[in-house]
Amino acid sequence: MNRSRSREIFARAKQLMPGGVNSPARAFAAVGGEPIVFARGQGAYLWDVDGNRYIDYICSWGPHILGHAHPPVVEAVERASRNGTSFGAPTEAENTLCELIVDAVPSVERVRLVNSGTEATMSAIRLARGYTGRDAIVKFAGNYHGHVDSLLVAAGSSAATLGVPNSPGVTAGASQDTLILQYNDVAGLEAAFAAHGERIAGVIVEPVVGNMGTVVPTREFLSALRTLTERNGAVLIFDEVMTGFRVAYGGAQSLFGIRPDLTTLGKIVGGGLPVGAYGGRAEIMKHVLPEGKVFQAGTLSGNPLACAAGIATLSELRDDPPYERLEQLSRRLAVGLVAAAGRAGVEHTLARVGSMMTLFFSGEPVRNWPTAAKCDTQAFARFFWGLANRGVYWPCSQFEALFVSAAHTEADIDETISAAQEALAGASHR
Ligand SMILES: *Cc1c(COP(=O)(O)O)cnc(C)c1O
């Protein structure tokens, strides 16, 4: 596959941006080689600058559940842009988007719009601390909540330990109040509350993990999260930036029947434009400025373009839900991938919730970060390039979830499975 234009553009990009990118996952560090530069997306497909077509399973890392350049979304954005892109003042579109969110997500009574998932989690953490008057936050190793200083820690011990920052520039002070636990570890959670219960402002968790690859929560873990936070007066924050409107219209909380206190949203909620949101119980949300004292603001928050894309996306998901079709397509892909890996003799385990899934190169089920870390990332990298060279654009790290969109067809899925079969044969024989 010729990618000479991609190479040229990326060579220039490296002189302009750190690593040639505006977000690190795009640089392909986890799979080696150079990123593919894209020119266009339509439905389930992307075209690179050399004219190669790919079936896309990244979907901009989640937002494009309806496919790229979905006509109703494009039209809504075009229409809104003609009336001005931002006023820094209230608009009716904000009501419409917030109403869609409140109606969709069971635990959300009041909501605040922001510009990214990171902003949503950062603000939710601040609110949990402001509301409880406590400092400590519990997070789980391998869960990602955006690049918030206090959450950029992932020490790998199963006991509750004080976090060590994993990025230069994050001060020890910023992370000293972050307790790191292992995902799906009920005993660890109980121990942390027994030892630090009075200090814990909140627990932030991906209710289905996407950011160490797809990891499915146990029912016991989710209910322990709810019971222990409630008993100790801590705020339970579901980070549904990825799972919201993805695993179900009402997110993971509607799928598993757990009501968190606060929920963070992003990705799909903006229909491909920069939108995040955090919301929850009115009793907590009323502490946000100007109703309360917890500061949070944004010049472009709730701007008409972002709202238009979000409204067009959510209203279609509500009125013509694609979730059953997504389930069928995703099951077809999962079954095909497992069969292909089996035939190729590759150690594998597949995790899936609805239209997010990961084929792990490990024979052992992945329940948390230590089991995720056992995957053969070299074999994954060969698999990734095997797929790319056959016109399938897969998440460029073993530790990222893939997404199926409503624009994918059964023919796309079958083409992907054939490509995966060949790529897996190549991945294992080296
Ligand atoms: C993507 C993601 C974020 C960060 O969102 P950005 O819009 O990239 O800042 C936070 N939490 C989860 C679970 C995510 O998947």
The ligand as a Gaussian input file, in Angstrom:
#p B3LYP/6-31G(d) Opt

LIG

0 1
 C      -11.521000       9.840000      26.144000
 C      -11.747000       9.749000      27.596000
 C      -11.529000      10.832000      28.459000
 C      -10.907000      12.127000      27.990000
 O      -11.713000      12.798000      27.086000
 P      -11.004000      13.935000      26.137000
 O      -12.158000      14.489000      25.369000
 O      -10.009000      13.192000      25.312000
 O      -10.374000      14.917000      27.040000
 C      -11.873000      10.694000      29.771000
 N      -12.402000       9.550000      30.239000
 C      -12.620000       8.487000      29.451000
 C      -13.218000       7.254000      30.021000
 C      -12.283000       8.542000      28.100000
 O      -12.456000       7.468000      27.332000

